[in-house]
Amino acid sequence: MPKRIVNVEDFKKLLEKAVECRVLRMGDKAKLKLRTKKMLYVFITSKEEADKILKDIKIEVKEIK
């Protein structure tokens, strides 16, 4: 079962451990999924904030349609 992240700071801390990031855009929101070796984390935010976060990500990013 994935764990939900509620703020950006926690998401950025988990980026160091993450293997990949998947992005699902739906309506006016975006769901960012971080996969680590042991756990899946989910962060739901606005599309604009997701675009800002994705600019700084250095790991593999996959768009899900």
CHARMM-style PDB file with segment names, atoms N, HN, CA, C and O in Angstrom:
ATOM      1  N   MET     1       0.836  -1.177   0.000  1.00  0.00      PROA
ATOM      2  CA  MET     1       0.000   0.000   0.000  1.00  0.00      PROA
ATOM      3  C   MET     1       0.884   1.244   0.000  1.00  0.00      PROA
ATOM      4  O   MET     1       1.777   1.356   0.839  1.00  0.00      PROA
ATOM      5  N   PRO     2       0.657   2.176  -0.918  1.00  0.00      PROA
ATOM      6  CA  PRO     2       1.501   3.378  -0.976  1.00  0.00      PROA
ATOM      7  C   PRO     2       1.235   4.324   0.189  1.00  0.00      PROA
ATOM      8  O   PRO     2       0.140   4.350   0.751  1.00  0.00      PROA
ATOM      9  N   LYS     3       2.245   5.092   0.536  1.00  0.00      PROA
ATOM     10  HN  LYS     3       3.135   5.071   0.079  1.00  0.00      PROA
ATOM     11  CA  LYS     3       2.109   6.095   1.586  1.00  0.00      PROA
ATOM     12  C   LYS     3       1.916   7.455   0.932  1.00  0.00      PROA
ATOM     13  O   LYS     3       2.546   7.764  -0.079  1.00  0.00      PROA
ATOM     14  N   ARG     4       1.046   8.259   1.513  1.00  0.00      PROA
ATOM     15  HN  ARG     4       0.534   8.008   2.334  1.00  0.00      PROA
ATOM     16  CA  ARG     4       0.774   9.579   0.964  1.00  0.00      PROA
ATOM     17  C   ARG     4       1.664  10.622   1.633  1.00  0.00      PROA
ATOM     18  O   ARG     4       1.838  10.621   2.851  1.00  0.00      PROA
ATOM     19  N   ILE     5       2.217  11.499   0.824  1.00  0.00      PROA
ATOM     20  HN  ILE     5       2.076  11.500  -0.166  1.00  0.00      PROA
ATOM     21  CA  ILE     5       3.053  12.601   1.297  1.00  0.00      PROA
ATOM     22  C   ILE     5       2.197  13.857   1.228  1.00  0.00      PROA
ATOM     23  O   ILE     5       1.473  14.051   0.252  1.00  0.00      PROA
ATOM     24  N   VAL     6       2.265  14.716   2.248  1.00  0.00      PROA
ATOM     25  HN  VAL     6       2.854  14.558   3.040  1.00  0.00      PROA
ATOM     26  CA  VAL     6       1.388  15.879   2.280  1.00  0.00      PROA
ATOM     27  C   VAL     6       2.107  17.212   2.055  1.00  0.00      PROA
ATOM     28  O   VAL     6       1.442  18.218   1.804  1.00  0.00      PROA
ATOM     29  N   ASN     7       3.435  17.255   2.134  1.00  0.00      PROA
ATOM     30  HN  ASN     7       3.975  16.438   2.338  1.00  0.00      PROA
ATOM     31  CA  ASN     7       4.106  18.528   1.865  1.00  0.00      PROA
ATOM     32  C   ASN     7       5.335  18.341   0.977  1.00  0.00      PROA
ATOM     33  O   ASN     7       5.879  17.243   0.859  1.00  0.00      PROA
ATOM     34  N   VAL     8       5.749  19.425   0.370  1.00  0.00      PROA
ATOM     35  HN  VAL     8       5.307  20.317   0.467  1.00  0.00      PROA
ATOM     36  CA  VAL     8       6.817  19.416  -0.625  1.00  0.00      PROA
ATOM     37  C   VAL     8       8.161  19.062   0.001  1.00  0.00      PROA
ATOM     38  O   VAL     8       8.976  18.396  -0.637  1.00  0.00      PROA
ATOM     39  N   GLU     9       8.408  19.491   1.226  1.00  0.00      PROA
ATOM     40  HN  GLU     9       7.746  20.032   1.745  1.00  0.00      PROA
ATOM     41  CA  GLU     9       9.698  19.229   1.867  1.00  0.00      PROA
ATOM     42  C   GLU     9       9.933  17.725   2.026  1.00  0.00      PROA
ATOM     43  O   GLU     9      11.030  17.232   1.762  1.00  0.00      PROA
ATOM     44  N   ASP    10       8.904  17.008   2.455  1.00  0.00      PROA
ATOM     45  HN  ASP    10       8.014  17.409   2.668  1.00  0.00      PROA
ATOM     46  CA  ASP    10       9.039  15.555   2.592  1.00  0.00      PROA
ATOM     47  C   ASP    10       9.279  14.897   1.238  1.00  0.00      PROA
ATOM     48  O   ASP    10      10.060  13.952   1.133  1.00  0.00      PROA
ATOM     49  N   PHE    11       8.610  15.396   0.206  1.00  0.00      PROA
ATOM     50  HN  PHE    11       7.976  16.165   0.292  1.00  0.00      PROA
ATOM     51  CA  PHE    11       8.791  14.859  -1.146  1.00  0.00      PROA
ATOM     52  C   PHE    11      10.226  15.038  -1.611  1.00  0.00      PROA
ATOM     53  O   PHE    11      10.819  14.116  -2.170  1.00  0.00      PROA
ATOM     54  N   LYS    12      10.781  16.209  -1.383  1.00  0.00      PROA
ATOM     55  HN  LYS    12      10.299  16.958  -0.928  1.00  0.00      PROA
ATOM     56  CA  LYS    12      12.157  16.482  -1.815  1.00  0.00      PROA
ATOM     57  C   LYS    12      13.170  15.648  -1.040  1.00  0.00      PROA
ATOM     58  O   LYS    12      14.200  15.266  -1.594  1.00  0.00      PROA
ATOM     59  N   LYS    13      12.898  15.358   0.238  1.00  0.00      PROA
ATOM     60  HN  LYS    13      12.061  15.669   0.689  1.00  0.00      PROA
ATOM     61  CA  LYS    13      13.792  14.493   1.016  1.00  0.00      PROA
ATOM     62  C   LYS    13      13.790  13.073   0.463  1.00  0.00      PROA
ATOM     63  O   LYS    13      14.832  12.419   0.405  1.00  0.00      PROA
ATOM     64  N   LEU    14      12.612  12.601   0.058  1.00  0.00      PROA
ATOM     65  HN  LEU    14      11.766  13.132   0.105  1.00  0.00      PROA
ATOM     66  CA  LEU    14      12.494  11.239  -0.470  1.00  0.00      PROA
ATOM     67  C   LEU    14      13.098  11.100  -1.865  1.00  0.00      PROA
ATOM     68  O   LEU    14      13.397   9.986  -2.293  1.00  0.00      PROA
ATOM     69  N   LEU    15      13.284  12.206  -2.580  1.00  0.00      PROA
ATOM     70  HN  LEU    15      13.041  13.112  -2.232  1.00  0.00      PROA
ATOM     71  CA  LEU    15      13.893  12.157  -3.908  1.00  0.00      PROA
ATOM     72  C   LEU    15      15.294  11.569  -3.874  1.00  0.00      PROA
ATOM     73  O   LEU    15      15.732  10.951  -4.845  1.00  0.00      PROA
ATOM     74  N   GLU    16      16.000  11.754  -2.765  1.00  0.00      PROA
ATOM     75  HN  GLU    16      15.644  12.256  -1.977  1.00  0.00      PROA
ATOM     76  CA  GLU    16      17.364  11.237  -2.660  1.00  0.00      PROA
ATOM     77  C   GLU    16      17.386   9.711  -2.671  1.00  0.00      PROA
ATOM     78  O   GLU    16      18.342   9.106  -3.157  1.00  0.00      PROA
ATOM     79  N   LYS    17      16.336   9.088  -2.136  1.00  0.00      PROA
ATOM     80  HN  LYS    17      15.559   9.579  -1.742  1.00  0.00      PROA
ATOM     81  CA  LYS    17      16.268   7.635  -2.063  1.00  0.00      PROA
ATOM     82  C   LYS    17      15.535   7.008  -3.247  1.00  0.00      PROA
ATOM     83  O   LYS    17      15.610   5.797  -3.455  1.00  0.00      PROA
ATOM     84  N   ALA    18      14.837   7.819  -4.014  1.00  0.00      PROA
ATOM     85  HN  ALA    18      14.776   8.802  -3.845  1.00  0.00      PROA
ATOM     86  CA  ALA    18      13.951   7.298  -5.057  1.00  0.00      PROA
ATOM     87  C   ALA    18      14.722   6.770  -6.260  1.00  0.00      PROA
ATOM     88  O   ALA    18      15.800   7.258  -6.601  1.00  0.00      PROA
ATOM     89  N   VAL    19      14.133   5.756  -6.890  1.00  0.00      PROA
ATOM     90  HN  VAL    19      13.257   5.360  -6.613  1.00  0.00      PROA
ATOM     91  CA  VAL    19      14.688   5.155  -8.096  1.00  0.00      PROA
ATOM     92  C   VAL    19      14.085   5.809  -9.330  1.00  0.00      PROA
ATOM     93  O   VAL    19      14.793   6.078 -10.301  1.00  0.00      PROA
ATOM     94  N   GLU    20      12.766   6.068  -9.297  1.00  0.00      PROA
ATOM     95  HN  GLU    20      12.191   5.849  -8.508  1.00  0.00      PROA
ATOM     96  CA  GLU    20      12.099   6.739 -10.407  1.00  0.00      PROA
ATOM     97  C   GLU    20      10.901   7.522  -9.904  1.00  0.00      PROA
ATOM     98  O   GLU    20      10.417   7.306  -8.793  1.00  0.00      PROA
ATOM     99  N   CYS    21      10.431   8.435 -10.744  1.00  0.00      PROA
ATOM    100  HN  CYS    21      10.824   8.610 -11.646  1.00  0.00      PROA
ATOM    101  CA  CYS    21       9.259   9.245 -10.448  1.00  0.00      PROA
ATOM    102  C   CYS    21       8.283   9.100 -11.607  1.00  0.00      PROA
ATOM    103  O   CYS    21       8.663   9.257 -12.768  1.00  0.00      PROA
ATOM    104  N   ARG    22       7.034   8.803 -11.296  1.00  0.00      PROA
ATOM    105  HN  ARG    22       6.725   8.676 -10.353  1.00  0.00      PROA
ATOM    106  CA  ARG    22       5.995   8.698 -12.315  1.00  0.00      PROA
ATOM    107  C   ARG    22       5.008   9.843 -12.116  1.00  0.00      PROA
ATOM    108  O   ARG    22       4.672  10.196 -10.985  1.00  0.00      PROA
ATOM    109  N   VAL    23       4.550  10.418 -13.224  1.00  0.00      PROA
ATOM    110  HN  VAL    23       4.823  10.132 -14.142  1.00  0.00      PROA
ATOM    111  CA  VAL    23       3.662  11.573 -13.171  1.00  0.00      PROA
ATOM    112  C   VAL    23       2.362  11.227 -13.873  1.00  0.00      PROA
ATOM    113  O   VAL    23       2.362  10.785 -15.022  1.00  0.00      PROA
ATOM    114  N   LEU    24       1.254  11.432 -13.175  1.00  0.00      PROA
ATOM    115  HN  LEU    24       1.254  11.791 -12.241  1.00  0.00      PROA
ATOM    116  CA  LEU    24      -0.070  11.228 -13.733  1.00  0.00      PROA
ATOM    117  C   LEU    24      -0.809  12.548 -13.641  1.00  0.00      PROA
ATOM    118  O   LEU    24      -1.060  13.054 -12.547  1.00  0.00      PROA
ATOM    119  N   ARG    25      -1.158  13.108 -14.795  1.00  0.00      PROA
ATOM    120  HN  ARG    25      -0.955  12.697 -15.684  1.00  0.00      PROA
ATOM    121  CA  ARG    25      -1.874  14.391 -14.827  1.00  0.00      PROA
ATOM    122  C   ARG    25      -3.353  14.112 -15.042  1.00  0.00      PROA
ATOM    123  O   ARG    25      -3.736  13.410 -15.978  1.00  0.00      PROA
ATOM    124  N   MET    26      -4.189  14.676 -14.154  1.00  0.00      PROA
ATOM    125  HN  MET    26      -3.878  15.246 -13.393  1.00  0.00      PROA
ATOM    126  CA  MET    26      -5.630  14.456 -14.235  1.00  0.00      PROA
ATOM    127  C   MET    26      -6.349  15.756 -13.887  1.00  0.00      PROA
ATOM    128  O   MET    26      -6.266  16.249 -12.762  1.00  0.00      PROA
ATOM    129  N   GLY    27      -7.050  16.294 -14.866  1.00  0.00      PROA
ATOM    130  HN  GLY    27      -7.118  15.894 -15.780  1.00  0.00      PROA
ATOM    131  CA  GLY    27      -7.755  17.553 -14.649  1.00  0.00      PROA
ATOM    132  C   GLY    27      -6.799  18.677 -14.300  1.00  0.00      PROA
ATOM    133  O   GLY    27      -5.853  18.949 -15.039  1.00  0.00      PROA
ATOM    134  N   ASP    28      -7.049  19.334 -13.164  1.00  0.00      PROA
ATOM    135  HN  ASP    28      -7.817  19.113 -12.564  1.00  0.00      PROA
ATOM    136  CA  ASP    28      -6.188  20.435 -12.730  1.00  0.00      PROA
ATOM    137  C   ASP    28      -5.169  19.989 -11.680  1.00  0.00      PROA
ATOM    138  O   ASP    28      -4.466  20.819 -11.104  1.00  0.00      PROA
ATOM    139  N   LYS    29      -5.090  18.683 -11.431  1.00  0.00      PROA
ATOM    140  HN  LYS    29      -5.661  18.009 -11.899  1.00  0.00      PROA
ATOM    141  CA  LYS    29      -4.146  18.154 -10.444  1.00  0.00      PROA
ATOM    142  C   LYS    29      -3.149  17.217 -11.093  1.00  0.00      PROA
ATOM    143  O   LYS    29      -3.355  16.737 -12.208  1.00  0.00      PROA
ATOM    144  N   ALA    30      -2.063  16.964 -10.376  1.00  0.00      PROA
ATOM    145  HN  ALA    30      -1.895  17.354  -9.470  1.00  0.00      PROA
ATOM    146  CA  ALA    30      -1.044  16.027 -10.829  1.00  0.00      PROA
ATOM    147  C   ALA    30      -0.680  15.125  -9.660  1.00  0.00      PROA
ATOM    148  O   ALA    30      -0.579  15.574  -8.518  1.00  0.00      PROA
ATOM    149  N   LYS    31      -0.485  13.852  -9.960  1.00  0.00      PROA
ATOM    150  HN  LYS    31      -0.567  13.487 -10.888  1.00  0.00      PROA
ATOM    151  CA  LYS    31      -0.098  12.881  -8.947  1.00  0.00      PROA
ATOM    152  C   LYS    31       1.336  12.457  -9.245  1.00  0.00      PROA
ATOM    153  O   LYS    31       1.627  11.931 -10.319  1.00  0.00      PROA
ATOM    154  N   LEU    32       2.219  12.689  -8.293  1.00  0.00      PROA
ATOM    155  HN  LEU    32       1.982  13.117  -7.421  1.00  0.00      PROA
ATOM    156  CA  LEU    32       3.624  12.319  -8.425  1.00  0.00      PROA
ATOM    157  C   LEU    32       3.864  11.087  -7.572  1.00  0.00      PROA
ATOM    158  O   LEU    32       3.577  11.087  -6.375  1.00  0.00      PROA
ATOM    159  N   LYS    33       4.390  10.041  -8.185  1.00  0.00      PROA
ATOM    160  HN  LYS    33       4.624  10.040  -9.157  1.00  0.00      PROA
ATOM    161  CA  LYS    33       4.633   8.781  -7.490  1.00  0.00      PROA
ATOM    162  C   LYS    33       6.135   8.532  -7.443  1.00  0.00      PROA
ATOM    163  O   LYS    33       6.798   8.468  -8.478  1.00  0.00      PROA
ATOM    164  N   LEU    34       6.655   8.395  -6.249  1.00  0.00      PROA
ATOM    165  HN  LEU    34       6.117   8.447  -5.408  1.00  0.00      PROA
ATOM    166  CA  LEU    34       8.076   8.108  -6.064  1.00  0.00      PROA
ATOM    167  C   LEU    34       8.252   6.650  -5.691  1.00  0.00      PROA
ATOM    168  O   LEU    34       7.622   6.169  -4.749  1.00  0.00      PROA
ATOM    169  N   ARG    35       9.093   5.948  -6.414  1.00  0.00      PROA
ATOM    170  HN  ARG    35       9.605   6.338  -7.179  1.00  0.00      PROA
ATOM    171  CA  ARG    35       9.376   4.539  -6.138  1.00  0.00      PROA
ATOM    172  C   ARG    35      10.757   4.439  -5.502  1.00  0.00      PROA
ATOM    173  O   ARG    35      11.754   4.848  -6.097  1.00  0.00      PROA
ATOM    174  N   THR    36      10.809   3.890  -4.282  1.00  0.00      PROA
ATOM    175  HN  THR    36       9.999   3.558  -3.799  1.00  0.00      PROA
ATOM    176  CA  THR    36      12.073   3.560  -3.653  1.00  0.00      PROA
ATOM    177  C   THR    36      12.206   2.038  -3.705  1.00  0.00      PROA
ATOM    178  O   THR    36      11.335   1.358  -4.247  1.00  0.00      PROA
ATOM    179  N   LYS    37      13.271   1.510  -3.155  1.00  0.00      PROA
ATOM    180  HN  LYS    37      13.979   2.062  -2.714  1.00  0.00      PROA
ATOM    181  CA  LYS    37      13.470   0.062  -3.190  1.00  0.00      PROA
ATOM    182  C   LYS    37      12.388  -0.679  -2.407  1.00  0.00      PROA
ATOM    183  O   LYS    37      12.013  -1.795  -2.767  1.00  0.00      PROA
ATOM    184  N   LYS    38      11.891  -0.067  -1.348  1.00  0.00      PROA
ATOM    185  HN  LYS    38      12.195   0.839  -1.055  1.00  0.00      PROA
ATOM    186  CA  LYS    38      10.949  -0.764  -0.473  1.00  0.00      PROA
ATOM    187  C   LYS    38       9.526  -0.217  -0.503  1.00  0.00      PROA
ATOM    188  O   LYS    38       8.604  -0.929  -0.105  1.00  0.00      PROA
ATOM    189  N   MET    39       9.307   1.022  -0.958  1.00  0.00      PROA
ATOM    190  HN  MET    39      10.056   1.600  -1.281  1.00  0.00      PROA
ATOM    191  CA  MET    39       8.006   1.642  -0.786  1.00  0.00      PROA
ATOM    192  C   MET    39       7.661   2.547  -1.962  1.00  0.00      PROA
ATOM    193  O   MET    39       8.535   3.049  -2.667  1.00  0.00      PROA
ATOM    194  N   LEU    40       6.361   2.737  -2.150  1.00  0.00      PROA
ATOM    195  HN  LEU    40       5.650   2.329  -1.577  1.00  0.00      PROA
ATOM    196  CA  LEU    40       5.844   3.683  -3.133  1.00  0.00      PROA
ATOM    197  C   LEU    40       5.215   4.841  -2.372  1.00  0.00      PROA
ATOM    198  O   LEU    40       4.403   4.629  -1.471  1.00  0.00      PROA
ATOM    199  N   TYR    41       5.591   6.071  -2.735  1.00  0.00      PROA
ATOM    200  HN  TYR    41       6.250   6.243  -3.467  1.00  0.00      PROA
ATOM    201  CA  TYR    41       5.053   7.270  -2.092  1.00  0.00      PROA
ATOM    202  C   TYR    41       4.276   8.071  -3.130  1.00  0.00      PROA
ATOM    203  O   TYR    41       4.672   8.137  -4.294  1.00  0.00      PROA
ATOM    204  N   VAL    42       3.161   8.685  -2.705  1.00  0.00      PROA
ATOM    205  HN  VAL    42       2.839   8.632  -1.760  1.00  0.00      PROA
ATOM    206  CA  VAL    42       2.295   9.432  -3.606  1.00  0.00      PROA
ATOM    207  C   VAL    42       2.142  10.856  -3.082  1.00  0.00      PROA
ATOM    208  O   VAL    42       1.889  11.068  -1.896  1.00  0.00      PROA
ATOM    209  N   PHE    43       2.301  11.831  -3.980  1.00  0.00      PROA
ATOM    210  HN  PHE    43       2.507  11.658  -4.943  1.00  0.00      PROA
ATOM    211  CA  PHE    43       2.135  13.244  -3.645  1.00  0.00      PROA
ATOM    212  C   PHE    43       1.189  13.852  -4.662  1.00  0.00      PROA
ATOM    213  O   PHE    43       1.480  13.835  -5.858  1.00  0.00      PROA
ATOM    214  N   ILE    44       0.054  14.393  -4.212  1.00  0.00      PROA
ATOM    215  HN  ILE    44      -0.182  14.407  -3.240  1.00  0.00      PROA
ATOM    216  CA  ILE    44      -0.934  15.006  -5.099  1.00  0.00      PROA
ATOM    217  C   ILE    44      -0.842  16.513  -4.939  1.00  0.00      PROA
ATOM    218  O   ILE    44      -0.858  17.029  -3.821  1.00  0.00      PROA
ATOM    219  N   THR    45      -0.745  17.224  -6.070  1.00  0.00      PROA
ATOM    220  HN  THR    45      -0.731  16.805  -6.977  1.00  0.00      PROA
ATOM    221  CA  THR    45      -0.566  18.667  -6.058  1.00  0.00      PROA
ATOM    222  C   THR    45      -1.176  19.273  -7.316  1.00  0.00      PROA
ATOM    223  O   THR    45      -1.738  18.559  -8.146  1.00  0.00      PROA
ATOM    224  N   SER    46      -1.064  20.590  -7.453  1.00  0.00      PROA
ATOM    225  HN  SER    46      -0.608  21.170  -6.778  1.00  0.00      PROA
ATOM    226  CA  SER    46      -1.549  21.259  -8.661  1.00  0.00      PROA
ATOM    227  C   SER    46      -0.559  21.037  -9.800  1.00  0.00      PROA
ATOM    228  O   SER    46       0.605  20.714  -9.563  1.00  0.00      PROA
ATOM    229  N   LYS    47      -1.022  21.209 -11.030  1.00  0.00      PROA
ATOM    230  HN  LYS    47      -1.967  21.471 -11.223  1.00  0.00      PROA
ATOM    231  CA  LYS    47      -0.139  21.001 -12.183  1.00  0.00      PROA
ATOM    232  C   LYS    47       1.021  21.991 -12.190  1.00  0.00      PROA
ATOM    233  O   LYS    47       2.140  21.632 -12.556  1.00  0.00      PROA
ATOM    234  N   GLU    48       0.763  23.228 -11.791  1.00  0.00      PROA
ATOM    235  HN  GLU    48      -0.146  23.520 -11.494  1.00  0.00      PROA
ATOM    236  CA  GLU    48       1.813  24.246 -11.806  1.00  0.00      PROA
ATOM    237  C   GLU    48       2.919  23.915 -10.809  1.00  0.00      PROA
ATOM    238  O   GLU    48       4.102  24.029 -11.129  1.00  0.00      PROA
ATOM    239  N   GLU    49       2.533  23.504  -9.602  1.00  0.00      PROA
ATOM    240  HN  GLU    49       1.572  23.411  -9.343  1.00  0.00      PROA
ATOM    241  CA  GLU    49       3.533  23.152  -8.600  1.00  0.00      PROA
ATOM    242  C   GLU    49       4.291  21.890  -9.009  1.00  0.00      PROA
ATOM    243  O   GLU    49       5.489  21.774  -8.747  1.00  0.00      PROA
ATOM    244  N   ALA    50       3.607  20.955  -9.642  1.00  0.00      PROA
ATOM    245  HN  ALA    50       2.634  21.049  -9.854  1.00  0.00      PROA
ATOM    246  CA  ALA    50       4.263  19.731 -10.109  1.00  0.00      PROA
ATOM    247  C   ALA    50       5.321  20.060 -11.161  1.00  0.00      PROA
ATOM    248  O   ALA    50       6.407  19.481 -11.148  1.00  0.00      PROA
ATOM    249  N   ASP    51       5.013  20.984 -12.069  1.00  0.00      PROA
ATOM    250  HN  ASP    51       4.131  21.454 -12.080  1.00  0.00      PROA
ATOM    251  CA  ASP    51       5.991  21.376 -13.085  1.00  0.00      PROA
ATOM    252  C   ASP    51       7.228  22.005 -12.449  1.00  0.00      PROA
ATOM    253  O   ASP    51       8.346  21.757 -12.901  1.00  0.00      PROA
ATOM    254  N   LYS    52       7.042  22.814 -11.408  1.00  0.00      PROA
ATOM    255  HN  LYS    52       6.134  23.015 -11.041  1.00  0.00      PROA
ATOM    256  CA  LYS    52       8.175  23.423 -10.713  1.00  0.00      PROA
ATOM    257  C   LYS    52       9.049  22.358 -10.051  1.00  0.00      PROA
ATOM    258  O   LYS    52      10.277  22.433 -10.096  1.00  0.00      PROA
ATOM    259  N   ILE    53       8.405  21.372  -9.439  1.00  0.00      PROA
ATOM    260  HN  ILE    53       7.407  21.311  -9.402  1.00  0.00      PROA
ATOM    261  CA  ILE    53       9.139  20.306  -8.761  1.00  0.00      PROA
ATOM    262  C   ILE    53       9.898  19.451  -9.774  1.00  0.00      PROA
ATOM    263  O   ILE    53      11.046  19.077  -9.535  1.00  0.00      PROA
ATOM    264  N   LEU    54       9.265  19.143 -10.895  1.00  0.00      PROA
ATOM    265  HN  LEU    54       8.332  19.447 -11.089  1.00  0.00      PROA
ATOM    266  CA  LEU    54       9.862  18.257 -11.891  1.00  0.00      PROA
ATOM    267  C   LEU    54      11.085  18.858 -12.578  1.00  0.00      PROA
ATOM    268  O   LEU    54      11.919  18.120 -13.102  1.00  0.00      PROA
ATOM    269  N   LYS    55      11.204  20.183 -12.583  1.00  0.00      PROA
ATOM    270  HN  LYS    55      10.527  20.783 -12.157  1.00  0.00      PROA
ATOM    271  CA  LYS    55      12.375  20.825 -13.184  1.00  0.00      PROA
ATOM    272  C   LYS    55      13.658  20.472 -12.436  1.00  0.00      PROA
ATOM    273  O   LYS    55      14.730  20.406 -13.036  1.00  0.00      PROA
ATOM    274  N   ASP    56      13.551  20.244 -11.122  1.00  0.00      PROA
ATOM    275  HN  ASP    56      12.680  20.298 -10.634  1.00  0.00      PROA
ATOM    276  CA  ASP    56      14.728  20.005 -10.282  1.00  0.00      PROA
ATOM    277  C   ASP    56      15.049  18.531 -10.085  1.00  0.00      PROA
ATOM    278  O   ASP    56      16.067  18.202  -9.476  1.00  0.00      PROA
ATOM    279  N   ILE    57      14.208  17.643 -10.584  1.00  0.00      PROA
ATOM    280  HN  ILE    57      13.381  17.910 -11.079  1.00  0.00      PROA
ATOM    281  CA  ILE    57      14.412  16.208 -10.368  1.00  0.00      PROA
ATOM    282  C   ILE    57      15.521  15.682 -11.272  1.00  0.00      PROA
ATOM    283  O   ILE    57      15.544  15.960 -12.470  1.00  0.00      PROA
ATOM    284  N   LYS    58      16.440  14.917 -10.683  1.00  0.00      PROA
ATOM    285  HN  LYS    58      16.421  14.691  -9.710  1.00  0.00      PROA
ATOM    286  CA  LYS    58      17.564  14.368 -11.436  1.00  0.00      PROA
ATOM    287  C   LYS    58      17.404  12.884 -11.737  1.00  0.00      PROA
ATOM    288  O   LYS    58      18.240  12.300 -12.425  1.00  0.00      PROA
ATOM    289  N   ILE    59      16.333  12.265 -11.227  1.00  0.00      PROA
ATOM    290  HN  ILE    59      15.654  12.740 -10.668  1.00  0.00      PROA
ATOM    291  CA  ILE    59      16.091  10.847 -11.486  1.00  0.00      PROA
ATOM    292  C   ILE    59      15.173  10.691 -12.701  1.00  0.00      PROA
ATOM    293  O   ILE    59      14.667  11.675 -13.241  1.00  0.00      PROA
ATOM    294  N   GLU    60      14.970   9.453 -13.114  1.00  0.00      PROA
ATOM    295  HN  GLU    60      15.381   8.655 -12.675  1.00  0.00      PROA
ATOM    296  CA  GLU    60      14.138   9.169 -14.279  1.00  0.00      PROA
ATOM    297  C   GLU    60      12.677   9.545 -13.996  1.00  0.00      PROA
ATOM    298  O   GLU    60      12.120   9.186 -12.958  1.00  0.00      PROA
ATOM    299  N   VAL    61      12.068  10.276 -14.942  1.00  0.00      PROA
ATOM    300  HN  VAL    61      12.520  10.567 -15.785  1.00  0.00      PROA
ATOM    301  CA  VAL    61      10.673  10.694 -14.818  1.00  0.00      PROA
ATOM    302  C   VAL    61       9.884  10.062 -15.955  1.00  0.00      PROA
ATOM    303  O   VAL    61      10.245  10.203 -17.123  1.00  0.00      PROA
ATOM    304  N   LYS    62       8.798   9.360 -15.608  1.00  0.00      PROA
ATOM    305  HN  LYS    62       8.505   9.245 -14.659  1.00  0.00      PROA
ATOM    306  CA  LYS    62       7.938   8.732 -16.600  1.00  0.00      PROA
ATOM    307  C   LYS    62       6.559   9.374 -16.547  1.00  0.00      PROA
ATOM    308  O   LYS    62       5.966   9.504 -15.477  1.00  0.00      PROA
ATOM    309  N   GLU    63       6.057   9.774 -17.708  1.00  0.00      PROA
ATOM    310  HN  GLU    63       6.539   9.669 -18.577  1.00  0.00      PROA
ATOM    311  CA  GLU    63       4.705  10.308 -17.808  1.00  0.00      PROA
ATOM    312  C   GLU    63       3.728   9.161 -18.012  1.00  0.00      PROA
ATOM    313  O   GLU    63       3.924   8.340 -18.908  1.00  0.00      PROA
ATOM    314  N   ILE    64       2.687   9.087 -17.204  1.00  0.00      PROA
ATOM    315  HN  ILE    64       2.528   9.754 -16.476  1.00  0.00      PROA
ATOM    316  CA  ILE    64       1.652   8.064 -17.345  1.00  0.00      PROA
ATOM    317  C   ILE    64       0.430   8.719 -17.970  1.00  0.00      PROA
ATOM    318  O   ILE    64       0.011   9.800 -17.557  1.00  0.00      PROA
ATOM    319  N   LYS    65      -0.128   8.060 -18.958  1.00  0.00      PROA
ATOM    320  HN  LYS    65       0.213   7.182 -19.294  1.00  0.00      PROA
ATOM    321  CA  LYS    65      -1.291   8.644 -19.640  1.00  0.00      PROA
ATOM    322  C   LYS    65      -2.564   7.969 -19.234  1.00  0.00      PROA
ATOM    323  OT1 LYS    65      -3.637   8.336 -19.712  1.00  0.00      PROA
TER     324      LYS     65
END
